[in-house]
């Protein structure tokens, strides 16, 4: 069987675990990686073409598969948009779709299972059962140490895609695959987690300091030259920050920054977007990070349609306070993602006066992020 994975810049982290699962379990499957429609067409059918995509890529994907569905290709798809809109996605021309966890279901499909919708939401995998990357094809990525998020932020797809119960890859599994990476000259350890300071904990919130300490110690012991923990893509929740966890990671990590989510300076907005922390909790976490010698990189989301000018002033006040404390600010624009609680509230609204304030901070080097591009993407998501 020929299996073509349609690689895009935005889906590598979604596809590499799937490629790894197939390579590990299905030795008789020929795997092809296609970075364009033209590269798909270079593989003579019959073949399976696998997509994974986000909602703002929908138009491009729809156009692409319109050229393939009349050929002898079997079109399958998973990822964020498919998980949120499986039955609508079938109408695009996909023959089989995969929601939630895809590793086990993709292997079952390749073995002959022919469901229309493969359910990876109710039947979740154990991360230890599958490799996090594919060294045989020289496909590496940060090791996913936790899948699933205990929080239910109203703008976020993570609890839908990965589940609301955090599942942790074991230390033994992480170390095993990092050893394999070392044989391929991969001396830098990075991780994927919705809340890295929750690694190993039962609730995904309260730090399991012993587990984190042991993990990072073992990685140093086997020869990892650099370790990055608590920075992208393993950000941190304010509720999980304390002195003990920071003192532990400080012994091992190379990152001097910690990425932490604030999202808004308005209590009203924080409540509406279902953040479970207050501004006071955020400020306490920032103080603790600074006291331990790290620079907080604080995430904010602008443009919620229900924001008032008072909410925006409160956010700007908090941003300026954080900058004075020594923080860096990372900005995002709200996007109404399908499958989230806020998918139908409308696209982002950023008044001109507020946009100028944010642009000024950006020009001064105090704020960064793709918030301007995301404003366009927010408009594109309406009706998805």
N, C-alpha and C positions, 0 to 999 in steps of 0.2 A: 504493500500500500504506500502511496505517496501522500505526504502530509505537508502542506505549505503553510507556514506561519507568516501572516502579513505584518511585518515589523514597521512600526512608526515610532517617531521620537517620543510620543506620549504614552506608548503602551509597553515599553521594554520591561518594566517592573511587573506588569501583569502577565506577559507572555513567557518570560524566562523560566518561572517555576513550572509552567505547563510543558514547555519544551523539555525541561529537566525530568519531569514525571514520565513523559513518553519515552525519552531516551533510556531511563532507568528500567521501565517495565515492558517496553515493546521493542525488542531488538530487531524485529523484522520490518519495522516501519522506516521508510526513507523520509528523512526530514529535510525540508528546503526552507530557507529564509528569504523572503521577498520584501524588498524595500519600496516597490512600486508595482503598479498594475502590469507594466511591461515585464518585470521579473517574474510575476505570477505566470504570465503567458509563455514564458520560456520553459516552463515545466509542462510537458505534454500530458493532457488528460487521458484517462480519468485520474483525478486527484481530489483530495479534500483541501479546502482553503479555510484556514481558521483566522477569525478576526477577534480583536478585543478593543473596545473603544469607549470614549466618553461622549456625553450627549452633544457637546458642541462640535464634535467631529461628524455628526450624523449626516449632514448634507453631502460631505465628501465621500463618506462610505456608501451612501445610497447611490450616488452617481457611479462609483467604481463597480459595485456589484451588479448594476444594471448591464454592464458590458460582459459580465461573466456568467450570469445565471442561465443563459441560453446555450452555454457550452457544457461539456461533460465534466464540470466541476461540482463537487458537493460543498455547499457553502454553510459553514457553521460559525457561531459567534458566542462570545461571553463578555464579561466586563461590566463596568458600571451602568451603561445605558441599558444593556440587555437585562441586567438584574432588575432594574426599575421598570422596564417596559418589555417583558418577554413576548407577549402575544402580539403586540403592535410590531415588534421587530420581525416576527415571522412573515408579516405581510410585505416586508421589504424584499424578500426573496431568500432568506435563510431557511434551510431545511431543518436544522436542529439548533437549539439555543441552550445555553448553560447559565444558570443563575447561581450566584454565590460561589462557593468553593468549586473550582473546576478540575483539580488534579484527578481525583478518583473517577469522576464522571467522564472525563475525556478518555481515560484509559478504557473504561467500560464501553464507550462508544466505538473505539477502535477495535475492541474485541468482538463487536457485533451487535451491541445493544442499540436499538433504533427508536428510542423515545424522541418525541418532538421537543419536549422541555425536560432537560436534565436538572433535577433539584439538588443543588448544593447548599440550600438554606437550612433545611431540616436535617440533612445528613452531613454533618461537618467532619472534616478530616482531622487527624492528628498530625501536626506539622512534622513530627519526627518520622513519619512514614514516607516522607518525600524529600528529595534533596532541594536545597534553596537556590541552587544555580547549576549550570551545566558545563563542567570543565572540559568534557570531551569535545564540545564545540567552541570552547574558549568564550563562553557566555557567562559573565560574572555580574553580580549586582550586590548591593548591601544585603546581609543575611536578615531575613524576616524572623525576628525573635518572638514577636507577639502578633497574633491575628485576632481581630475582634475588639470592640471598645465598650466599656461599661457605661460610658456617657452617651447621652442622646441629644447632642446639640442639633438644633432644629434645621440647620443649614447643611449638615454633613451626611454623606452617604456611607461612611465607614461602618456604622452599626448594621446597616442593611446588608452590605456586601460581605463583611467579615463576621457578623453576629454581635450580639450584645454581651456575650460571655468571653472574656479574653482567654485565648489559648496560647500557651508559651512553648516555644521549641526548647528542649532540654539543653542544659549546659553541655552534656556529652555530645549531643548532635551538633551543636554550634561549633564546638572545638574540633570535632571530627572533620567537618567540612572546611573549616578554616585551615586545618592541616593540609587538606587537599589543595586549597588555594595557595598555600606556601610553596608547594611543588611546582606551581605555575607562576612563581614570583609575585604573588599577591600578598604583599606585606602590610596592607592597610585594612583594618577592620572597621566597617561601618554597618549600621543596622537599620532595619525598618520596624517601627513600632508606633502605635497611636499615642503611646505614653511610655517612654523608655524607663522612667523612674518607677513604673508599675511592674517592671519585668519580674516574673516569678511569684507575684502576689496572687492571692486568691480572688481579690476583687478588682485588680488592675489599677488600683489607686494608691493604697498604702504601700510604701516601698518595702520590698523584701531585701533589706540591706545585705544580708548574708549571701543571698543568691547573686546579687549584682557583684559583690566583692569577689566571690568565687569565680564567676564568669570572667571578669576582667583579669584576675590573677592568672587563670589558666591560659588565657590568650597571650598574655605576656610570657608565660612560661614556655609556650611552644614556639615563640620567636616572632610574634607580631611586632613590627617596628613602630606602627602607629595605630592608635585606637581612638575612634570618635564616637562619643556616647552622649546623648542629650542635645544633639545638633541634627540638622536635617539629614536623612528623613526619620529621625527618632526623637521628635520633639517632646516637650514636657508639659504636663498640666500643673497649674499653680498649686492645686491641692496636694500634690505629691512631693513638693519641695520641702526639704528640711536639712538641718546641718549635718545629720548623720550620713545621708546619702551623698551629699556633696563632698564631704571629707573622704568618703570611700572612692568616688570616681576620680577625685583630684590626684590620687596616688598613681593612676594608670593612664588617664586620657591625654591626648594631644590637643584637643580643642580647648580654646580659651573662652569660647562663647557657649551659652546655653539658650536654646530657642524655647520660648514660653508663650503661651497664648493668653492674651488679654481680651481681644476682640472688640471691646467697647469700654468707654469710661462712664457709661450711663447704667445705673442700676435697673432702670426700666427696660432698657434694651437687653441687658444681660438676662433678665428674667424671661423676656419674650423669646429669646433664642435658646433658652434652656441651658445656659451655662450654670453650673452648680457652685460657682465661686463668686465672691464679691470683689469690688475694687480693692478693699482692704486686704483680702487674701492675696491678691495679685501683688500689691505693694510689699507685703510681708515676704512673699517669695522672692521678689526682686532684691530686697534688702539682704536676704540670706545668700542669694547667688553672688551679689557683690562682695559680701563679707568673706566669702570663700575664694575670692580672686578671679571669678569668672565675669564676663561681660554679658548681661542679659540682652538677647535679641527678641524684642516683644512684638508679637503678631497682633494686628488690628484688621477688622473688616469694616469697610465703609459702605454706605449706600443702601442699607435696609430700607425698603419703601415706607416703613412705618416710623422711621426716625424723624424726630422733630429737630428744629434748630437748637433747642435746649439740650437735646441728646448730643448733638454734634459739638456744641460748645463744651460739654462735659468731657467728651472724648478728646478734643483738642487740649483741654486743660490737663488731662492725664498724660497725654503724649508729651507735652512740654515739660511736665514734672519729671517724667521718666528720662527725657533727654538730659535735663539738668542733673539727674542722679548718675548719669553715665551710660545709659542704655542706648542701643540702636533700635530703630523702629522698622518693622517690615509690614508693608501695607498690601491689603487685598481689597478687591471690590466684591460685594455680594453677588453670588450667582444662584438663581433659583433652580437647583439641581433636581431632576426627576427622582422620585422616591423619598424625598425629604419632607419634613413637616412644612417647610416654607416654599415648596415648589410652585404654589399658585398665588403668591403674594405680589407678583409682578417683578419686573426687572429693576436693577439698581437705579437709585435716584441720588445724584450728587450735585447739589446746588453749586453754581459758579463760584460763589464766595468761598465755599469750603474747598472746592477743587484748587483754587488759587493758594489757599493756606497750605494744602498738602504739597502742591507743586513747589512752593517756596522751600519747604523743609527738604524736599528731594534735591532741589538745586544746591542747597547748603550741605548736602551729604549726610543729613541727619536721618533720612528716611529712604528706603528702597522698596523694590517690589514691582510686580507687573500689574498694578492696580488700574492703569490706564487701558491696557489691552483687555483686562478682564471686564471693563465696563462695556466694551463691544461684545464680548462673549456673553455677558449677562442678557443683552438684548436678543442675541441669537437663540438663547435657550427658551424664550417664551413660546409656548405651544408644543414643546417637545414632549 
